[in-house]
Amino acid sequence: LFFSTMLASKGAPSFRRQFHEFLVEEFKDEIDTSQGKNHELNEDVLLQFIVTSYVGIVEWWITNGMPYPPQVMAEQVGILLERHL
């Protein structure tokens, strides 16, 4: 409902910008490039990759009529995020 309301009331550019800013704040403390699989990656680049991917998939899901239930999307996106965080 939050996403649909933002798209309807303020348009996609505003939705994208606000959602992007929100996710940057949410994920910035989750990014660890000091060791492991992300050791050689730049923290800013990794954060932008993850956030932009997340925003894009949610935007795709909404604009395509939410073809999958929220639970399926949450599981799928969660699996993908775990692979990168």
JORA-V162522 format. One record per pair of residues at least 4 apart in sequence whose C-alpha atoms are under 7 Angstrom apart, sorted by the first residue. I is the first residue (numbers start at 1). J is the second residue. Records with the same first field share a line. If there is no record, write none. Layout:
# JORA-V162522
I = J + J
This chain:
# JORA-V162522
1 = 5
2 = 6
3 = 7
4 = 8
5 = 9
6 = 10 + 11 + 15
7 = 11 + 12 + 15
10 = 14 + 15
11 = 15
12 = 16
13 = 17
14 = 18
15 = 19
16 = 20 + 55
17 = 21
18 = 22
19 = 23 + 55
20 = 24 + 51 + 55
21 = 25
22 = 26
23 = 27 + 51
24 = 28 + 51
27 = 31
28 = 47
30 = 85
31 = 43 + 47 + 85
32 = 38
33 = 38 + 39 + 40 + 41 + 43
34 = 39
35 = 39
41 = 46
42 = 46
43 = 47
44 = 48
45 = 49
46 = 50
47 = 51
48 = 52
49 = 53
50 = 54
51 = 55
52 = 56
53 = 57
54 = 58
55 = 59
56 = 60
57 = 61
58 = 62
59 = 63
60 = 64
61 = 65 + 66 + 67
62 = 66
68 = 72 + 73
69 = 73
70 = 74
71 = 75
72 = 76
73 = 77
74 = 78
75 = 79
76 = 80
77 = 81
78 = 82
79 = 83
80 = 84
81 = 85
